[in-house]
Amino acid sequence: MDRITALEAKEEMLKAALAEVTHELDWARDGLKIYGSPTNGSNPAQASPVTETVPSTEAFEAMGTKPKLRQAILRVMLDREPSGGHEATWQLAAMMDALHQRGWGPNGKNAENIVRHMMGDMVKRGQLTRPVVGAYMLSPAIRAGELDAGEGS
């Protein structure tokens, strides 16, 4: 009887591990649908910022979907052309307004924290730069890769 109990416990542990792996695999497949395969067999999280796929605003409208927050922030920034050869500097409040105007902003009492955290993560990934505290700019690498990113691929 002890052997059966031990095997049942092991079975439950393996089922939980399988469920976790299945969830991660589904997540990876969803990412692959959005971003395509990573270059050079690298980890998508470590991919160059230029490989970020950002469909056009029109593509999102045609699909009838909202972009993920990271895509939404990039699309808002890409849609504002540089002035005098310089990218626009975005404060959190301006980004929140732009996201909500498009119906893409998060809601709730933590919405600003969610966007602030995402923009900070995007700085770490090289997608944005932070010239001063509280201000964000699009990375030159993202603008350079816009031809591929803006086609909705």
ZICORUR-V703754 format. One record per residue. N is the residue number from 1. RES is the residue in one letter. SS is DSSP state (H for helix, E for strand, L for the rest). PHI is phi in whole degrees, -180 to 180 (999 if undefined). D_FIRST is the distance of its C-alpha to the first C-alpha in Angstrom with 2 decimals. Layout:
n/res/ss/phi/d_first
N/RES/SS/PHI/D_FIRST
N/RES/SS/PHI/D_FIRST
This chain:
n/res/ss/phi/d_first
1/M/L/999/0.00
2/D/H/-62/3.83
3/R/H/-63/5.37
4/I/H/-65/5.18
5/T/H/-62/6.33
6/A/H/-65/8.67
7/L/H/-67/9.90
8/E/H/-65/10.62
9/A/H/-64/12.44
10/K/H/-64/14.27
11/E/H/-60/15.21
12/E/H/-63/16.73
13/M/H/-64/18.56
14/L/H/-68/19.96
15/K/H/-63/21.04
16/A/H/-64/22.88
17/A/H/-64/24.49
18/L/H/-63/25.52
19/A/H/-62/27.05
20/E/H/-65/28.97
21/V/H/-65/30.28
22/T/H/-62/31.24
23/H/H/-62/33.15
24/E/H/-65/34.96
25/L/H/-64/35.81
26/D/H/-61/37.26
27/W/H/-61/39.26
28/A/H/-65/40.60
29/R/H/-65/41.58
30/D/H/-62/43.39
31/G/H/-63/45.25
32/L/H/-64/46.19
33/K/H/-63/47.70
34/I/H/-80/49.78
35/Y/H/-103/50.78
36/G/L/77/50.55
37/S/L/-78/49.22
38/P/L/-68/49.82
39/T/H/-79/52.61
40/N/H/57/52.09
41/G/H/66/48.33
42/S/L/-81/48.20
43/N/L/-69/45.87
44/P/H/-58/47.33
45/A/H/-68/47.10
46/Q/H/-105/49.37
47/A/L/-67/51.75
48/S/L/-59/55.42
49/P/H/-59/56.60
50/V/H/-66/58.84
51/T/H/-79/55.90
52/E/L/-64/55.02
53/T/L/-89/55.62
54/V/L/-130/57.62
55/P/L/-59/58.80
56/S/L/-68/62.12
57/T/H/-58/62.49
58/E/H/-62/63.73
59/A/H/-65/60.64
60/F/H/-64/58.39
61/E/H/-63/60.68
62/A/H/-65/60.67
63/M/H/-77/56.87
64/G/L/70/56.74
65/T/L/-125/54.23
66/K/L/-94/54.28
67/P/L/-73/53.82
68/K/L/-64/51.14
69/L/H/-57/52.62
70/R/H/-60/53.24
71/Q/H/-64/55.05
72/A/H/-63/56.98
73/I/H/-63/58.28
74/L/H/-62/59.32
75/R/H/-64/60.98
76/V/H/-59/62.95
77/M/H/-69/64.17
78/L/H/-66/64.97
79/D/H/-73/66.99
80/R/L/-96/69.33
81/E/L/-67/71.65
82/P/L/-61/72.63
83/S/E/-113/75.93
84/G/L/63/78.34
85/G/L/80/75.73
86/H/E/-119/73.30
87/E/L/-67/70.02
88/A/L/-68/69.89
89/T/L/-97/68.28
90/W/E/-113/65.79
91/Q/E/-87/65.06
92/L/H/-57/61.87
93/A/H/-61/63.89
94/A/H/-66/65.70
95/M/H/-66/62.48
96/M/H/-59/60.94
97/D/H/-61/64.11
98/A/H/-63/64.10
99/L/H/-64/60.44
100/H/H/-69/60.98
101/Q/H/-61/64.21
102/R/L/-90/62.24
103/G/L/77/59.42
104/W/L/-107/57.01
105/G/L/-76/56.48
106/P/L/-71/53.34
107/N/L/-115/53.68
108/G/L/103/52.63
109/K/L/-69/53.39
110/N/L/-102/51.88
111/A/H/-57/53.70
112/E/H/-63/56.04
113/N/H/-65/53.26
114/I/H/-63/51.37
115/V/H/-68/54.52
116/R/H/-59/55.45
117/H/H/-64/52.04
118/M/H/-62/52.21
119/M/H/-65/55.73
120/G/H/-64/54.70
121/D/H/-64/51.91
122/M/H/-68/54.51
123/V/H/-64/56.74
124/K/H/-61/53.95
125/R/L/-83/53.54
126/G/L/84/57.30
127/Q/L/-83/57.87
128/L/E/-127/59.97
129/T/E/-119/62.07
130/R/L/-124/62.72
131/P/L/-65/66.41
132/V/L/-144/66.32
133/V/L/-58/63.77
134/G/L/85/63.02
135/A/E/-125/64.66
136/Y/E/-132/63.16
137/M/E/-133/64.75
138/L/E/-68/63.61
139/S/L/-67/63.05
140/P/H/-57/65.78
141/A/H/-65/63.13
142/I/H/-69/61.92
143/R/H/-60/65.48
144/A/H/-63/66.15
145/G/L/-94/63.20
146/E/H/-63/64.13
147/L/H/-56/65.53
148/D/H/-74/62.10
149/A/H/-70/60.30
150/G/L/-83/62.78
151/E/L/-86/62.71
152/G/L/81/59.45
153/S/L/-79/57.60
